[in-house]
Structure formats: C-alpha cells, structure tokens
Amino acid sequence: MPGGVVVDLTLEDRILDAVKSCCERWGMAKVTIDDIAGEAGCSRATVYRLFPGGKDNIYEALRQRESREFFAKLNAHLAEAHGYEDLLVRGLVAATQALRADEHLQLMLASQPGEVLADMTIDGLPRIFDSASIFLTPWFAPYIGHERSAALAEWLARVVLSYFFSPSRFVDLGDPASARRFIEQFVLPAFPPQKGAAS
C-alpha cells in the first residue's frame, strides 16, 4: 500500500495477539486453546505445534514478548539521558508511563484484577526484578558500580510497581518534576554517584 505501513505478523504473533484479546474478553483462567485458535484463525494443532506446552507456554511467550517491547521502549528513553540524575528520572517516568499506557494491562486490571495482581506480584515478582536488574545494571554501573547498580535496579522496580498499583497523592512518578523530586530526596542520598564516575 503506497504511503502506508504493511505489518506482516508471524503466525506466532497472531496467536499471541489472540491470547491478549481472549484474556481481555474472558480472563486468563477461562481462555481455552479452542478460543485462542479461533481468534487467531488457525487450528488447535497449529497452536500446539508452536506452543507444545499449551496455555502455560503461550502465556510465558506472551510475557517474554511484552517484556522485550517494554525494555526496548525504555532503552530508547534512557539513551537520551544526560548524566546520572537524568537517567534515573527518565527511567522512572518512562516505566510508569508505559504501565499506565498499556491498554491490555488496564483492561485486565478492570476485568480480572486478582489474576493480574497474582501474575505481576505474587507469581511474577522474581521474574520482574531479575529482568529489571539485568537490563538496568549496565546503565547505572558507570555511575555507582556493578553491585550497587543491581540493588538500585531491583529497588526502583519495586518502587515503580508499588506506586503504579497504589497511587500516591504525594508522588507521581509519571510526572518528570515529581519524579525528579523523588530522586533527589530518596534515591541520590542512598545511591550517590561514585567519585570519578561519569556525571
């Protein structure tokens, strides 16, 4: 199509998109392989061929895809940072805004809050914190060292999720000015840049 964007989804992407639609409609617990196959326009056999473990494997593949997309967007924001403090502010703001803008997450929270909270907190926290540490540590390490960076990354992931699920009237991490005040008051005193590190 001239002047347009042609998106050629793989069959795997179609199935993962179908899972998202079905979950929004019925909730994770009620979705069946037949539902997913029907939404994706393929057979049950095709779904099982691509995801031999069934729904558990499909949900894990969806989580991994969503995580890759989340961190790709976050990476683009961090790449524009000028110095340590700006890096921290951009990280908090971008992560918070991305969570708020996630329409699938918002629909799931509205229709199936228990499932989402269990998936993102009770069941998912170790995975979320590990991913945040792996991704953010190289960004913070030039300023505070590798070991401290892993601790900071995990703590910031906890902070973002806490304020996302339970908003505060005092702190809005999606607002750059509020996030900067939070960084100056709480983060920089606990994780100051090392002497001789990049500023």
FENHULIN-V977530 format. One record per run of one state. SS is the DSSP state (~ for helix, > for strand, _ for the rest). FROM is the first residue (numbers start at 1). TO is the last residue. If there is no record, write none. Layout:
ss:SS from:FROM to:TO
ss:SS from:FROM to:TO
This chain:
ss:_ from:1 to:10
ss:~ from:11 to:26
ss:_ from:27 to:27
ss:~ from:28 to:30
ss:_ from:31 to:32
ss:~ from:33 to:40
ss:_ from:41 to:43
ss:~ from:44 to:50
ss:_ from:51 to:54
ss:~ from:55 to:78
ss:_ from:79 to:83
ss:~ from:84 to:101
ss:_ from:102 to:102
ss:~ from:103 to:111
ss:_ from:112 to:112
ss:~ from:113 to:122
ss:_ from:123 to:124
ss:~ from:125 to:144
ss:_ from:145 to:145
ss:~ from:146 to:165
ss:_ from:166 to:175
ss:~ from:176 to:190
ss:_ from:191 to:199
